[in-house]
Amino acid sequence: MQEGIERLTCLKTLGRVIVSGDKKAYKFECLRNLNHLRNLAMECRRVDVGEINKAKFKNKTKLLSLGIELSSSNTNEEALKDFQPLPNLEQLGLSSYRGASRLSLNWMMSLKKLRKLSLRRWSGFERLSLGKLPCLESLGI
């Protein structure tokens, strides 16, 4: 991976970035200062609990579209629970979840402007609590 992505503080779109704790990918803390992002797609490999918070998603007030692919069996519901996207999010894609049979993402209730939700390649869950999504126009499962 190229070094220095954290210095691109005016970046608005970042597609298909690989994040994890290893040397072959960016670390979540590299996303910390990218507060102008509007569109972000990331593949999460080997996410440890607490790592997602290092990206400081709470400061990304302009983020409208987010895609998260969980590409490792080490990525679990605890790591997803750490994720706190902002209420301005309009599109969310979560793919390749493998975890608990009952998943409740409390932060999903804060997504009052979410218009499009896509859940792809999920396995091992029987029940999913999404909360109230008053603006949801499109749901893909």
N, C-alpha and C positions, 0 to 999 in steps of 0.2 A: 504494500500500500504506500501511496505517496505520503510523505510527512508534511505537516503544515496546514492541514485542512482547517484546523482551529483558527487560523489567521484570516480566513475568508469570511469575515463577520458580516458582510453585506449579501452573502449568498441567499437566494430565494428558493432554489430548487436543488435538491440533492437526491438523486435516484439510485437505488440499489447499492447502497453503501453497506459493507459488512462490518459489524461491530461485535466485539467479544473482548475477552481478557488476554488473548494470545498475541504474539508478535506479528502474525500474518493478517491482522485486521485492525481496524481502528478501535480505540477504547471509547466507552460512552462519554468519558470526560472530554474527548475531542469535540463533541457536539455542544459543549457547555456555552460557548460564546456565540453560537450561530442563531441569534435571536431574531433574524429577519426571515428565517425559513418560512415558506408558505406550503411547500410540498416536500415531504420526506418519505423515502422508501428505504427500509433497512432490513437486512438479514441478520438475525441475532444468533450468534453461535456461542455456546457455553456461557450463558448468562448466569452469574451468581447473584443471589439475593442482595439487594442494595446497590448493585452496579448501575441499574437504570437511573436511579436518582442522581447520579453524577452528571447526567446530560442536562440537568436543570430544565426539564420540559416546562416547568411552571413559568419560566421567563420567555417562552416562545409564544407570545400573544398573537402573532400573525399566522401561526400554523393552522392551515385549513384542511390539509389532506395528509394522512399518515398511513403508511403501509408497514406492517411488521410481519416478517416471516420468521418463525421459530424453527431453526434448522437443526436443532440438536435435542437429543433426549434429555440433556441436562437443563434445558429451558423448561421451567415448570410453572405451575400456577402461582407459586410464591413470587417468582420474578415478574409475572404479569400483574400481580396485585400491587407491586411497587410502582408500576407505571401510572402516572397521573397526568393524562393529557388535559388540555385546557378546554373550557366550555365553548370556545370559538370553532372547534373542529367541526367540519362539515362532512368529511369523508374519512372513513376508517376501514382498513382492511387488515384482518388478522388471519394468518394462514399457518398450517402445519402444527396446530396445538395437539399435544399428547399429554394428558394429565388426568386430574381427578374427574370422577364421573359427574360431580356436581360442581359447577363453577359459578361463583358470584363475583363479579368485578364491580365493586362499589363505585369506582370512579366513573363507570359507564352512566350512572344516574346524573352526572353533572353535564353530560353532552346534550344540552338543550337545543343546539343548532344542528345536530347531526342529521344529514339528509340521506346519506348512503352508507350502509354497513354491509361488509362482505366477510363471511367466515368460510374459508376454503381449507380443505384437507384436514378437518378436525377428526380426531378419533378418541375413543375412550370416555366420552362424556354422554350423559343421559339427560341432564337438565342444565339449562343455562338461564341465569337471571340477568335480564338486560335493563331492568328498571323502566322508567317512562322516557320515551323518545318522541316528543310531540311533533317534531319536524321530519321524522323519518319518511322518506319517499320510496326508498329502494332497499330491500333486504335480500342478500344472496347467501344461501347456506349450501 
